[in-house]
């Protein structure tokens, strides 16, 4: 006794639905990998970039940087005192 199995018909709607689902899952996995890579870069890098930009700005304009630190110190001290 032989059992005949149906072969997938590429023109059937169910076959196309499964094919689209597989493509969607694959695209989702690729997008997730890229987002993880971008996320790790854009979370770590801006903190380093901000620190280096502040140092560069303080080297270029030390008088302005000192005044910002003085002003922030006064405001923080005033808030902590009150």
mmCIF file of the N, C-alpha and C atoms, coordinates in Angstrom:
data_MODEL
# 
_entry.id   MODEL 
# 
loop_
_atom_site.group_PDB 
_atom_site.id 
_atom_site.type_symbol 
_atom_site.label_atom_id 
_atom_site.label_alt_id 
_atom_site.label_comp_id 
_atom_site.label_asym_id 
_atom_site.label_entity_id 
_atom_site.label_seq_id 
_atom_site.pdbx_PDB_ins_code 
_atom_site.Cartn_x 
_atom_site.Cartn_y 
_atom_site.Cartn_z 
_atom_site.occupancy 
_atom_site.B_iso_or_equiv 
_atom_site.pdbx_formal_charge 
_atom_site.auth_seq_id 
_atom_site.auth_comp_id 
_atom_site.auth_asym_id 
_atom_site.auth_atom_id 
_atom_site.pdbx_PDB_model_num 
ATOM 1   N N  . UNK A 1 1  ? 0.834  -1.151 0.000  1.00 0.00 ? 1  UNK A N  1 
ATOM 2   C CA . UNK A 1 1  ? 0.000  0.000  0.000  1.00 0.00 ? 1  UNK A CA 1 
ATOM 3   C C  . UNK A 1 1  ? 0.895  1.236  0.000  1.00 0.00 ? 1  UNK A C  1 
ATOM 4   N N  . UNK A 1 2  ? 0.702  2.093  -0.917 1.00 0.00 ? 2  UNK A N  1 
ATOM 5   C CA . UNK A 1 2  ? 1.485  3.321  -1.012 1.00 0.00 ? 2  UNK A CA 1 
ATOM 6   C C  . UNK A 1 2  ? 0.590  4.508  -0.687 1.00 0.00 ? 2  UNK A C  1 
ATOM 7   N N  . UNK A 1 3  ? 1.168  5.436  -0.004 1.00 0.00 ? 3  UNK A N  1 
ATOM 8   C CA . UNK A 1 3  ? 0.434  6.645  0.342  1.00 0.00 ? 3  UNK A CA 1 
ATOM 9   C C  . UNK A 1 3  ? 0.968  7.771  -0.521 1.00 0.00 ? 3  UNK A C  1 
ATOM 10  N N  . UNK A 1 4  ? 0.077  8.417  -1.209 1.00 0.00 ? 4  UNK A N  1 
ATOM 11  C CA . UNK A 1 4  ? 0.479  9.539  -2.033 1.00 0.00 ? 4  UNK A CA 1 
ATOM 12  C C  . UNK A 1 4  ? 0.434  10.800 -1.169 1.00 0.00 ? 4  UNK A C  1 
ATOM 13  N N  . UNK A 1 5  ? 1.491  11.549 -1.259 1.00 0.00 ? 5  UNK A N  1 
ATOM 14  C CA . UNK A 1 5  ? 1.526  12.820 -0.530 1.00 0.00 ? 5  UNK A CA 1 
ATOM 15  C C  . UNK A 1 5  ? 1.369  13.946 -1.526 1.00 0.00 ? 5  UNK A C  1 
ATOM 16  N N  . UNK A 1 6  ? 0.728  14.969 -1.082 1.00 0.00 ? 6  UNK A N  1 
ATOM 17  C CA . UNK A 1 6  ? 0.542  16.118 -1.959 1.00 0.00 ? 6  UNK A CA 1 
ATOM 18  C C  . UNK A 1 6  ? 1.825  16.933 -1.955 1.00 0.00 ? 6  UNK A C  1 
ATOM 19  N N  . UNK A 1 7  ? 2.218  17.330 -3.099 1.00 0.00 ? 7  UNK A N  1 
ATOM 20  C CA . UNK A 1 7  ? 3.369  18.215 -3.199 1.00 0.00 ? 7  UNK A CA 1 
ATOM 21  C C  . UNK A 1 7  ? 2.869  19.649 -3.089 1.00 0.00 ? 7  UNK A C  1 
ATOM 22  N N  . UNK A 1 8  ? 3.718  20.495 -2.566 1.00 0.00 ? 8  UNK A N  1 
ATOM 23  C CA . UNK A 1 8  ? 3.333  21.896 -2.409 1.00 0.00 ? 8  UNK A CA 1 
ATOM 24  C C  . UNK A 1 8  ? 3.182  22.533 -3.778 1.00 0.00 ? 8  UNK A C  1 
ATOM 25  N N  . UNK A 1 9  ? 2.086  23.199 -3.945 1.00 0.00 ? 9  UNK A N  1 
ATOM 26  C CA . UNK A 1 9  ? 1.814  23.895 -5.187 1.00 0.00 ? 9  UNK A CA 1 
ATOM 27  C C  . UNK A 1 9  ? 2.193  25.366 -4.999 1.00 0.00 ? 9  UNK A C  1 
ATOM 28  N N  . UNK A 1 10 ? 3.216  25.843 -5.688 1.00 0.00 ? 10 UNK A N  1 
ATOM 29  C CA . UNK A 1 10 ? 3.659  27.225 -5.500 1.00 0.00 ? 10 UNK A CA 1 
ATOM 30  C C  . UNK A 1 10 ? 2.588  28.261 -5.830 1.00 0.00 ? 10 UNK A C  1 
ATOM 31  N N  . UNK A 1 11 ? 1.589  27.891 -6.605 1.00 0.00 ? 11 UNK A N  1 
ATOM 32  C CA . UNK A 1 11 ? 0.568  28.868 -6.957 1.00 0.00 ? 11 UNK A CA 1 
ATOM 33  C C  . UNK A 1 11 ? -0.591 28.889 -5.963 1.00 0.00 ? 11 UNK A C  1 
ATOM 34  N N  . UNK A 1 12 ? -0.591 27.975 -5.000 1.00 0.00 ? 12 UNK A N  1 
ATOM 35  C CA . UNK A 1 12 ? -1.691 27.944 -4.035 1.00 0.00 ? 12 UNK A CA 1 
ATOM 36  C C  . UNK A 1 12 ? -1.528 29.070 -3.019 1.00 0.00 ? 12 UNK A C  1 
ATOM 37  N N  . UNK A 1 13 ? -2.643 29.620 -2.538 1.00 0.00 ? 13 UNK A N  1 
ATOM 38  C CA . UNK A 1 13 ? -2.569 30.722 -1.568 1.00 0.00 ? 13 UNK A CA 1 
ATOM 39  C C  . UNK A 1 13 ? -1.889 30.330 -0.260 1.00 0.00 ? 13 UNK A C  1 
ATOM 40  N N  . UNK A 1 14 ? -2.082 29.092 0.179  1.00 0.00 ? 14 UNK A N  1 
ATOM 41  C CA . UNK A 1 14 ? -1.464 28.652 1.429  1.00 0.00 ? 14 UNK A CA 1 
ATOM 42  C C  . UNK A 1 14 ? 0.053  28.604 1.315  1.00 0.00 ? 14 UNK A C  1 
ATOM 43  N N  . UNK A 1 15 ? 0.550  28.177 0.186  1.00 0.00 ? 15 UNK A N  1 
ATOM 44  C CA . UNK A 1 15 ? 1.992  28.099 -0.032 1.00 0.00 ? 15 UNK A CA 1 
ATOM 45  C C  . UNK A 1 15 ? 2.593  29.499 0.014  1.00 0.00 ? 15 UNK A C  1 
ATOM 46  N N  . UNK A 1 16 ? 1.920  30.447 -0.637 1.00 0.00 ? 16 UNK A N  1 
ATOM 47  C CA . UNK A 1 16 ? 2.431  31.824 -0.639 1.00 0.00 ? 16 UNK A CA 1 
ATOM 48  C C  . UNK A 1 16 ? 2.385  32.423 0.760  1.00 0.00 ? 16 UNK A C  1 
ATOM 49  N N  . UNK A 1 17 ? 1.354  32.067 1.522  1.00 0.00 ? 17 UNK A N  1 
ATOM 50  C CA . UNK A 1 17 ? 1.237  32.571 2.891  1.00 0.00 ? 17 UNK A CA 1 
ATOM 51  C C  . UNK A 1 17 ? 2.409  32.068 3.744  1.00 0.00 ? 17 UNK A C  1 
ATOM 52  N N  . UNK A 1 18 ? 2.736  30.801 3.616  1.00 0.00 ? 18 UNK A N  1 
ATOM 53  C CA . UNK A 1 18 ? 3.845  30.221 4.371  1.00 0.00 ? 18 UNK A CA 1 
ATOM 54  C C  . UNK A 1 18 ? 5.155  30.849 3.917  1.00 0.00 ? 18 UNK A C  1 
ATOM 55  N N  . UNK A 1 19 ? 5.287  31.051 2.634  1.00 0.00 ? 19 UNK A N  1 
ATOM 56  C CA . UNK A 1 19 ? 6.511  31.653 2.097  1.00 0.00 ? 19 UNK A CA 1 
ATOM 57  C C  . UNK A 1 19 ? 6.684  33.084 2.631  1.00 0.00 ? 19 UNK A C  1 
ATOM 58  N N  . UNK A 1 20 ? 5.583  33.845 2.666  1.00 0.00 ? 20 UNK A N  1 
ATOM 59  C CA . UNK A 1 20 ? 5.657  35.218 3.195  1.00 0.00 ? 20 UNK A CA 1 
ATOM 60  C C  . UNK A 1 20 ? 5.989  35.207 4.678  1.00 0.00 ? 20 UNK A C  1 
ATOM 61  N N  . UNK A 1 21 ? 5.416  34.259 5.411  1.00 0.00 ? 21 UNK A N  1 
ATOM 62  C CA . UNK A 1 21 ? 5.685  34.171 6.844  1.00 0.00 ? 21 UNK A CA 1 
ATOM 63  C C  . UNK A 1 21 ? 7.162  33.879 7.083  1.00 0.00 ? 21 UNK A C  1 
ATOM 64  N N  . UNK A 1 22 ? 7.739  32.948 6.327  1.00 0.00 ? 22 UNK A N  1 
ATOM 65  C CA . UNK A 1 22 ? 9.154  32.619 6.470  1.00 0.00 ? 22 UNK A CA 1 
ATOM 66  C C  . UNK A 1 22 ? 10.016 33.833 6.151  1.00 0.00 ? 22 UNK A C  1 
ATOM 67  N N  . UNK A 1 23 ? 9.643  34.563 5.111  1.00 0.00 ? 23 UNK A N  1 
ATOM 68  C CA . UNK A 1 23 ? 10.390 35.768 4.738  1.00 0.00 ? 23 UNK A CA 1 
ATOM 69  C C  . UNK A 1 23 ? 10.286 36.824 5.843  1.00 0.00 ? 23 UNK A C  1 
ATOM 70  N N  . UNK A 1 24 ? 9.109  36.960 6.433  1.00 0.00 ? 24 UNK A N  1 
ATOM 71  C CA . UNK A 1 24 ? 8.905  37.935 7.505  1.00 0.00 ? 24 UNK A CA 1 
ATOM 72  C C  . UNK A 1 24 ? 9.726  37.577 8.730  1.00 0.00 ? 24 UNK A C  1 
ATOM 73  N N  . UNK A 1 25 ? 9.756  36.297 9.087  1.00 0.00 ? 25 UNK A N  1 
ATOM 74  C CA . UNK A 1 25 ? 10.544 35.860 10.236 1.00 0.00 ? 25 UNK A CA 1 
ATOM 75  C C  . UNK A 1 25 ? 12.021 36.116 9.993  1.00 0.00 ? 25 UNK A C  1 
ATOM 76  N N  . UNK A 1 26 ? 12.473 35.823 8.794  1.00 0.00 ? 26 UNK A N  1 
ATOM 77  C CA . UNK A 1 26 ? 13.881 36.044 8.449  1.00 0.00 ? 26 UNK A CA 1 
ATOM 78  C C  . UNK A 1 26 ? 14.220 37.535 8.501  1.00 0.00 ? 26 UNK A C  1 
ATOM 79  N N  . UNK A 1 27 ? 13.351 38.372 7.956  1.00 0.00 ? 27 UNK A N  1 
ATOM 80  C CA . UNK A 1 27 ? 13.587 39.816 7.969  1.00 0.00 ? 27 UNK A CA 1 
ATOM 81  C C  . UNK A 1 27 ? 13.573 40.352 9.396  1.00 0.00 ? 27 UNK A C  1 
ATOM 82  N N  . UNK A 1 28 ? 12.716 39.815 10.235 1.00 0.00 ? 28 UNK A N  1 
ATOM 83  C CA . UNK A 1 28 ? 12.648 40.243 11.636 1.00 0.00 ? 28 UNK A CA 1 
ATOM 84  C C  . UNK A 1 28 ? 13.928 39.890 12.376 1.00 0.00 ? 28 UNK A C  1 
ATOM 85  N N  . UNK A 1 29 ? 14.450 38.698 12.125 1.00 0.00 ? 29 UNK A N  1 
ATOM 86  C CA . UNK A 1 29 ? 15.696 38.281 12.782 1.00 0.00 ? 29 UNK A CA 1 
ATOM 87  C C  . UNK A 1 29 ? 16.862 39.170 12.349 1.00 0.00 ? 29 UNK A C  1 
ATOM 88  N N  . UNK A 1 30 ? 16.934 39.487 11.074 1.00 0.00 ? 30 UNK A N  1 
ATOM 89  C CA . UNK A 1 30 ? 18.006 40.352 10.568 1.00 0.00 ? 30 UNK A CA 1 
ATOM 90  C C  . UNK A 1 30 ? 17.880 41.744 11.180 1.00 0.00 ? 30 UNK A C  1 
ATOM 91  N N  . UNK A 1 31 ? 16.661 42.266 11.238 1.00 0.00 ? 31 UNK A N  1 
ATOM 92  C CA . UNK A 1 31 ? 16.437 43.589 11.819 1.00 0.00 ? 31 UNK A CA 1 
ATOM 93  C C  . UNK A 1 31 ? 16.810 43.599 13.298 1.00 0.00 ? 31 UNK A C  1 
ATOM 94  N N  . UNK A 1 32 ? 16.480 42.544 14.021 1.00 0.00 ? 32 UNK A N  1 
ATOM 95  C CA . UNK A 1 32 ? 16.807 42.477 15.444 1.00 0.00 ? 32 UNK A CA 1 
ATOM 96  C C  . UNK A 1 32 ? 18.317 42.476 15.660 1.00 0.00 ? 32 UNK A C  1 
ATOM 97  N N  . UNK A 1 33 ? 19.042 41.742 14.839 1.00 0.00 ? 33 UNK A N  1 
ATOM 98  C CA . UNK A 1 33 ? 20.504 41.710 14.956 1.00 0.00 ? 33 UNK A CA 1 
ATOM 99  C C  . UNK A 1 33 ? 21.099 43.084 14.687 1.00 0.00 ? 33 UNK A C  1 
ATOM 100 N N  . UNK A 1 34 ? 20.603 43.759 13.642 1.00 0.00 ? 34 UNK A N  1 
ATOM 101 C CA . UNK A 1 34 ? 21.120 45.084 13.319 1.00 0.00 ? 34 UNK A CA 1 
ATOM 102 C C  . UNK A 1 34 ? 20.795 46.085 14.418 1.00 0.00 ? 34 UNK A C  1 
ATOM 103 N N  . UNK A 1 35 ? 19.592 46.016 14.971 1.00 0.00 ? 35 UNK A N  1 
ATOM 104 C CA . UNK A 1 35 ? 19.210 46.944 16.030 1.00 0.00 ? 35 UNK A CA 1 
ATOM 105 C C  . UNK A 1 35 ? 20.050 46.740 17.284 1.00 0.00 ? 35 UNK A C  1 
ATOM 106 N N  . UNK A 1 36 ? 20.382 45.501 17.594 1.00 0.00 ? 36 UNK A N  1 
ATOM 107 C CA . UNK A 1 36 ? 21.238 45.252 18.750 1.00 0.00 ? 36 UNK A CA 1 
ATOM 108 C C  . UNK A 1 36 ? 22.619 45.844 18.534 1.00 0.00 ? 36 UNK A C  1 
ATOM 109 N N  . UNK A 1 37 ? 23.151 45.688 17.324 1.00 0.00 ? 37 UNK A N  1 
ATOM 110 C CA . UNK A 1 37 ? 24.471 46.250 17.028 1.00 0.00 ? 37 UNK A CA 1 
ATOM 111 C C  . UNK A 1 37 ? 24.431 47.773 17.090 1.00 0.00 ? 37 UNK A C  1 
ATOM 112 N N  . UNK A 1 38 ? 23.407 48.372 16.487 1.00 0.00 ? 38 UNK A N  1 
ATOM 113 C CA . UNK A 1 38 ? 23.291 49.836 16.512 1.00 0.00 ? 38 UNK A CA 1 
ATOM 114 C C  . UNK A 1 38 ? 23.075 50.329 17.938 1.00 0.00 ? 38 UNK A C  1 
ATOM 115 N N  . UNK A 1 39 ? 22.241 49.617 18.698 1.00 0.00 ? 39 UNK A N  1 
ATOM 116 C CA . UNK A 1 39 ? 21.949 50.021 20.062 1.00 0.00 ? 39 UNK A CA 1 
ATOM 117 C C  . UNK A 1 39 ? 23.185 50.015 20.939 1.00 0.00 ? 39 UNK A C  1 
ATOM 118 N N  . UNK A 1 40 ? 23.989 48.993 20.820 1.00 0.00 ? 40 UNK A N  1 
ATOM 119 C CA . UNK A 1 40 ? 25.195 48.936 21.643 1.00 0.00 ? 40 UNK A CA 1 
ATOM 120 C C  . UNK A 1 40 ? 26.172 50.032 21.247 1.00 0.00 ? 40 UNK A C  1 
ATOM 121 N N  . UNK A 1 41 ? 26.213 50.391 19.976 1.00 0.00 ? 41 UNK A N  1 
ATOM 122 C CA . UNK A 1 41 ? 27.109 51.460 19.527 1.00 0.00 ? 41 UNK A CA 1 
ATOM 123 C C  . UNK A 1 41 ? 26.591 52.818 19.979 1.00 0.00 ? 41 UNK A C  1 
ATOM 124 N N  . UNK A 1 42 ? 25.318 53.103 19.764 1.00 0.00 ? 42 UNK A N  1 
ATOM 125 C CA . UNK A 1 42 ? 24.778 54.426 20.033 1.00 0.00 ? 42 UNK A CA 1 
ATOM 126 C C  . UNK A 1 42 ? 24.493 54.677 21.508 1.00 0.00 ? 42 UNK A C  1 
ATOM 127 N N  . UNK A 1 43 ? 24.569 53.661 22.343 1.00 0.00 ? 43 UNK A N  1 
ATOM 128 C CA . UNK A 1 43 ? 24.442 53.879 23.770 1.00 0.00 ? 43 UNK A CA 1 
ATOM 129 C C  . UNK A 1 43 ? 25.814 54.143 24.369 1.00 0.00 ? 43 UNK A C  1 
ATOM 130 N N  . UNK A 1 44 ? 26.816 53.414 23.919 1.00 0.00 ? 44 UNK A N  1 
ATOM 131 C CA . UNK A 1 44 ? 28.162 53.564 24.481 1.00 0.00 ? 44 UNK A CA 1 
ATOM 132 C C  . UNK A 1 44 ? 28.895 54.779 23.912 1.00 0.00 ? 44 UNK A C  1 
ATOM 133 N N  . UNK A 1 45 ? 28.761 55.019 22.643 1.00 0.00 ? 45 UNK A N  1 
ATOM 134 C CA . UNK A 1 45 ? 29.522 56.082 21.995 1.00 0.00 ? 45 UNK A CA 1 
ATOM 135 C C  . UNK A 1 45 ? 29.134 57.493 22.409 1.00 0.00 ? 45 UNK A C  1 
ATOM 136 N N  . UNK A 1 46 ? 27.852 57.852 22.516 1.00 0.00 ? 46 UNK A N  1 
ATOM 137 C CA . UNK A 1 46 ? 27.540 59.240 22.868 1.00 0.00 ? 46 UNK A CA 1 
ATOM 138 C C  . UNK A 1 46 ? 28.100 59.661 24.220 1.00 0.00 ? 46 UNK A C  1 
ATOM 139 N N  . UNK A 1 47 ? 28.136 58.752 25.181 1.00 0.00 ? 47 UNK A N  1 
ATOM 140 C CA . UNK A 1 47 ? 28.690 59.106 26.488 1.00 0.00 ? 47 UNK A CA 1 
ATOM 141 C C  . UNK A 1 47 ? 30.169 59.451 26.354 1.00 0.00 ? 47 UNK A C  1 
ATOM 142 N N  . UNK A 1 48 ? 30.904 58.665 25.591 1.00 0.00 ? 48 UNK A N  1 
ATOM 143 C CA . UNK A 1 48 ? 32.321 58.966 25.362 1.00 0.00 ? 48 UNK A CA 1 
ATOM 144 C C  . UNK A 1 48 ? 32.473 60.235 24.545 1.00 0.00 ? 48 UNK A C  1 
ATOM 145 N N  . UNK A 1 49 ? 31.616 60.398 23.532 1.00 0.00 ? 49 UNK A N  1 
ATOM 146 C CA . UNK A 1 49 ? 31.703 61.580 22.691 1.00 0.00 ? 49 UNK A CA 1 
ATOM 147 C C  . UNK A 1 49 ? 31.387 62.845 23.468 1.00 0.00 ? 49 UNK A C  1 
ATOM 148 N N  . UNK A 1 50 ? 30.390 62.794 24.335 1.00 0.00 ? 50 UNK A N  1 
ATOM 149 C CA . UNK A 1 50 ? 30.009 63.968 25.116 1.00 0.00 ? 50 UNK A CA 1 
ATOM 150 C C  . UNK A 1 50 ? 31.139 64.375 26.049 1.00 0.00 ? 50 UNK A C  1 
ATOM 151 N N  . UNK A 1 51 ? 31.737 63.401 26.700 1.00 0.00 ? 51 UNK A N  1 
ATOM 152 C CA . UNK A 1 51 ? 32.862 63.704 27.594 1.00 0.00 ? 51 UNK A CA 1 
ATOM 153 C C  . UNK A 1 51 ? 34.035 64.314 26.849 1.00 0.00 ? 51 UNK A C  1 
ATOM 154 N N  . UNK A 1 52 ? 34.349 63.759 25.694 1.00 0.00 ? 52 UNK A N  1 
ATOM 155 C CA . UNK A 1 52 ? 35.477 64.294 24.926 1.00 0.00 ? 52 UNK A CA 1 
ATOM 156 C C  . UNK A 1 52 ? 35.148 65.680 24.361 1.00 0.00 ? 52 UNK A C  1 
ATOM 157 N N  . UNK A 1 53 ? 33.898 65.910 23.986 1.00 0.00 ? 53 UNK A N  1 
ATOM 158 C CA . UNK A 1 53 ? 33.516 67.233 23.499 1.00 0.00 ? 53 UNK A CA 1 
ATOM 159 C C  . UNK A 1 53 ? 33.602 68.275 24.609 1.00 0.00 ? 53 UNK A C  1 
ATOM 160 N N  . UNK A 1 54 ? 33.181 67.904 25.814 1.00 0.00 ? 54 UNK A N  1 
ATOM 161 C CA . UNK A 1 54 ? 33.288 68.839 26.937 1.00 0.00 ? 54 UNK A CA 1 
ATOM 162 C C  . UNK A 1 54 ? 34.744 69.161 27.252 1.00 0.00 ? 54 UNK A C  1 
ATOM 163 N N  . UNK A 1 55 ? 35.609 68.154 27.221 1.00 0.00 ? 55 UNK A N  1 
ATOM 164 C CA . UNK A 1 55 ? 37.032 68.401 27.460 1.00 0.00 ? 55 UNK A CA 1 
ATOM 165 C C  . UNK A 1 55 ? 37.628 69.302 26.383 1.00 0.00 ? 55 UNK A C  1 
ATOM 166 N N  . UNK A 1 56 ? 37.271 69.041 25.129 1.00 0.00 ? 56 UNK A N  1 
ATOM 167 C CA . UNK A 1 56 ? 37.776 69.882 24.037 1.00 0.00 ? 56 UNK A CA 1 
ATOM 168 C C  . UNK A 1 56 ? 37.297 71.320 24.175 1.00 0.00 ? 56 UNK A C  1 
ATOM 169 N N  . UNK A 1 57 ? 36.023 71.482 24.549 1.00 0.00 ? 57 UNK A N  1 
ATOM 170 C CA . UNK A 1 57 ? 35.473 72.820 24.731 1.00 0.00 ? 57 UNK A CA 1 
ATOM 171 C C  . UNK A 1 57 ? 36.178 73.539 25.872 1.00 0.00 ? 57 UNK A C  1 
ATOM 172 N N  . UNK A 1 58 ? 36.463 72.811 26.972 1.00 0.00 ? 58 UNK A N  1 
ATOM 173 C CA . UNK A 1 58 ? 37.160 73.417 28.109 1.00 0.00 ? 58 UNK A CA 1 
ATOM 174 C C  . UNK A 1 58 ? 38.586 73.798 27.738 1.00 0.00 ? 58 UNK A C  1 
ATOM 175 N N  . UNK A 1 59 ? 39.211 73.052 26.854 1.00 0.00 ? 59 UNK A N  1 
ATOM 176 C CA . UNK A 1 59 ? 40.569 73.411 26.402 1.00 0.00 ? 59 UNK A CA 1 
ATOM 177 C C  . UNK A 1 59 ? 40.551 74.634 25.498 1.00 0.00 ? 59 UNK A C  1 
ATOM 178 N N  . UNK A 1 60 ? 39.506 74.726 24.656 1.00 0.00 ? 60 UNK A N  1 
ATOM 179 C CA . UNK A 1 60 ? 39.416 75.870 23.742 1.00 0.00 ? 60 UNK A CA 1 
ATOM 180 C C  . UNK A 1 60 ? 38.995 77.145 24.454 1.00 0.00 ? 60 UNK A C  1 
ATOM 181 N N  . UNK A 1 61 ? 38.043 77.019 25.390 1.00 0.00 ? 61 UNK A N  1 
ATOM 182 C CA . UNK A 1 61 ? 37.500 78.183 26.093 1.00 0.00 ? 61 UNK A CA 1 
ATOM 183 C C  . UNK A 1 61 ? 37.475 77.918 27.594 1.00 0.00 ? 61 UNK A C  1 
ATOM 184 N N  . UNK A 1 62 ? 38.642 77.991 28.237 1.00 0.00 ? 62 UNK A N  1 
ATOM 185 C CA . UNK A 1 62 ? 38.684 77.657 29.667 1.00 0.00 ? 62 UNK A CA 1 
ATOM 186 C C  . UNK A 1 62 ? 37.903 78.643 30.530 1.00 0.00 ? 62 UNK A C  1 
ATOM 187 N N  . UNK A 1 63 ? 37.872 79.919 30.147 1.00 0.00 ? 63 UNK A N  1 
ATOM 188 C CA . UNK A 1 63 ? 37.159 80.906 30.956 1.00 0.00 ? 63 UNK A CA 1 
ATOM 189 C C  . UNK A 1 63 ? 35.651 80.627 30.977 1.00 0.00 ? 63 UNK A C  1 
ATOM 190 N N  . UNK A 1 64 ? 35.078 80.248 29.846 1.00 0.00 ? 64 UNK A N  1 
ATOM 191 C CA . UNK A 1 64 ? 33.650 79.942 29.780 1.00 0.00 ? 64 UNK A CA 1 
ATOM 192 C C  . UNK A 1 64 ? 33.354 78.664 30.559 1.00 0.00 ? 64 UNK A C  1 
ATOM 193 N N  . UNK A 1 65 ? 34.227 77.686 30.452 1.00 0.00 ? 65 UNK A N  1 
ATOM 194 C CA . UNK A 1 65 ? 34.025 76.428 31.177 1.00 0.00 ? 65 UNK A CA 1 
ATOM 195 C C  . UNK A 1 65 ? 34.083 76.655 32.681 1.00 0.00 ? 65 UNK A C  1 
ATOM 196 N N  . UNK A 1 66 ? 34.991 77.509 33.140 1.00 0.00 ? 66 UNK A N  1 
ATOM 197 C CA . UNK A 1 66 ? 35.088 77.806 34.569 1.00 0.00 ? 66 UNK A CA 1 
ATOM 198 C C  . UNK A 1 66 ? 33.826 78.513 35.051 1.00 0.00 ? 66 UNK A C  1 
ATOM 199 N N  . UNK A 1 67 ? 33.306 79.437 34.263 1.00 0.00 ? 67 UNK A N  1 
ATOM 200 C CA . UNK A 1 67 ? 32.094 80.148 34.661 1.00 0.00 ? 67 UNK A CA 1 
ATOM 201 C C  . UNK A 1 67 ? 30.886 79.200 34.731 1.00 0.00 ? 67 UNK A C  1 
ATOM 202 N N  . UNK A 1 68 ? 30.797 78.245 33.790 1.00 0.00 ? 68 UNK A N  1 
ATOM 203 C CA . UNK A 1 68 ? 29.712 77.257 33.846 1.00 0.00 ? 68 UNK A CA 1 
ATOM 204 C C  . UNK A 1 68 ? 29.827 76.416 35.116 1.00 0.00 ? 68 UNK A C  1 
ATOM 205 N N  . UNK A 1 69 ? 31.026 75.972 35.426 1.00 0.00 ? 69 UNK A N  1 
ATOM 206 C CA . UNK A 1 69 ? 31.219 75.173 36.650 1.00 0.00 ? 69 UNK A CA 1 
ATOM 207 C C  . UNK A 1 69 ? 30.877 75.991 37.882 1.00 0.00 ? 69 UNK A C  1 
ATOM 208 N N  . UNK A 1 70 ? 31.299 77.266 37.920 1.00 0.00 ? 70 UNK A N  1 
ATOM 209 C CA . UNK A 1 70 ? 30.994 78.140 39.053 1.00 0.00 ? 70 UNK A CA 1 
ATOM 210 C C  . UNK A 1 70 ? 29.487 78.328 39.199 1.00 0.00 ? 70 UNK A C  1 
ATOM 211 N N  . UNK A 1 71 ? 28.802 78.602 38.087 1.00 0.00 ? 71 UNK A N  1 
ATOM 212 C CA . UNK A 1 71 ? 27.350 78.802 38.109 1.00 0.00 ? 71 UNK A CA 1 
ATOM 213 C C  . UNK A 1 71 ? 26.599 77.551 38.545 1.00 0.00 ? 71 UNK A C  1 
ATOM 214 N N  . UNK A 1 72 ? 27.000 76.416 38.012 1.00 0.00 ? 72 UNK A N  1 
ATOM 215 C CA . UNK A 1 72 ? 26.362 75.158 38.415 1.00 0.00 ? 72 UNK A CA 1 
ATOM 216 C C  . UNK A 1 72 ? 26.628 74.846 39.879 1.00 0.00 ? 72 UNK A C  1 
ATOM 217 N N  . UNK A 1 73 ? 27.844 75.168 40.357 1.00 0.00 ? 73 UNK A N  1 
ATOM 218 C CA . UNK A 1 73 ? 28.171 74.950 41.761 1.00 0.00 ? 73 UNK A CA 1 
ATOM 219 C C  . UNK A 1 73 ? 27.307 75.798 42.681 1.00 0.00 ? 73 UNK A C  1 
ATOM 220 N N  . UNK A 1 74 ? 27.071 77.044 42.287 1.00 0.00 ? 74 UNK A N  1 
ATOM 221 C CA . UNK A 1 74 ? 26.227 77.920 43.095 1.00 0.00 ? 74 UNK A CA 1 
ATOM 222 C C  . UNK A 1 74 ? 24.811 77.380 43.146 1.00 0.00 ? 74 UNK A C  1 
ATOM 223 N N  . UNK A 1 75 ? 24.270 76.991 42.001 1.00 0.00 ? 75 UNK A N  1 
ATOM 224 C CA . UNK A 1 75 ? 22.892 76.489 41.947 1.00 0.00 ? 75 UNK A CA 1 
ATOM 225 C C  . UNK A 1 75 ? 22.742 75.191 42.746 1.00 0.00 ? 75 UNK A C  1 
ATOM 226 N N  . UNK A 1 76 ? 23.662 74.276 42.583 1.00 0.00 ? 76 UNK A N  1 
ATOM 227 C CA . UNK A 1 76 ? 23.584 73.006 43.324 1.00 0.00 ? 76 UNK A CA 1 
ATOM 228 C C  . UNK A 1 76 ? 23.743 73.252 44.824 1.00 0.00 ? 76 UNK A C  1 
ATOM 229 N N  . UNK A 1 77 ? 24.702 74.118 45.209 1.00 0.00 ? 77 UNK A N  1 
ATOM 230 C CA . UNK A 1 77 ? 24.890 74.434 46.621 1.00 0.00 ? 77 UNK A CA 1 
ATOM 231 C C  . UNK A 1 77 ? 23.669 75.098 47.222 1.00 0.00 ? 77 UNK A C  1 
ATOM 232 N N  . UNK A 1 78 ? 23.059 75.990 46.472 1.00 0.00 ? 78 UNK A N  1 
ATOM 233 C CA . UNK A 1 78 ? 21.867 76.695 46.939 1.00 0.00 ? 78 UNK A CA 1 
ATOM 234 C C  . UNK A 1 78 ? 20.713 75.710 47.160 1.00 0.00 ? 78 UNK A C  1 
ATOM 235 N N  . UNK A 1 79 ? 20.531 74.762 46.212 1.00 0.00 ? 79 UNK A N  1 
ATOM 236 C CA . UNK A 1 79 ? 19.458 73.765 46.317 1.00 0.00 ? 79 UNK A CA 1 
ATOM 237 C C  . UNK A 1 79 ? 19.733 72.782 47.470 1.00 0.00 ? 79 UNK A C  1 
ATOM 238 N N  . UNK A 1 80 ? 20.984 72.425 47.683 1.00 0.00 ? 80 UNK A N  1 
ATOM 239 C CA . UNK A 1 80 ? 21.300 71.505 48.775 1.00 0.00 ? 80 UNK A CA 1 
ATOM 240 C C  . UNK A 1 80 ? 21.137 72.184 50.133 1.00 0.00 ? 80 UNK A C  1 
ATOM 241 N N  . UNK A 1 81 ? 21.431 73.454 50.194 1.00 0.00 ? 81 UNK A N  1 
ATOM 242 C CA . UNK A 1 81 ? 21.317 74.193 51.456 1.00 0.00 ? 81 UNK A CA 1 
ATOM 243 C C  . UNK A 1 81 ? 19.858 74.379 51.846 1.00 0.00 ? 81 UNK A C  1 
ATOM 244 N N  . UNK A 1 82 ? 19.020 74.676 50.859 1.00 0.00 ? 82 UNK A N  1 
ATOM 245 C CA . UNK A 1 82 ? 17.612 75.008 51.139 1.00 0.00 ? 82 UNK A CA 1 
ATOM 246 C C  . UNK A 1 82 ? 16.787 73.823 51.218 1.00 0.00 ? 82 UNK A C  1 
# 
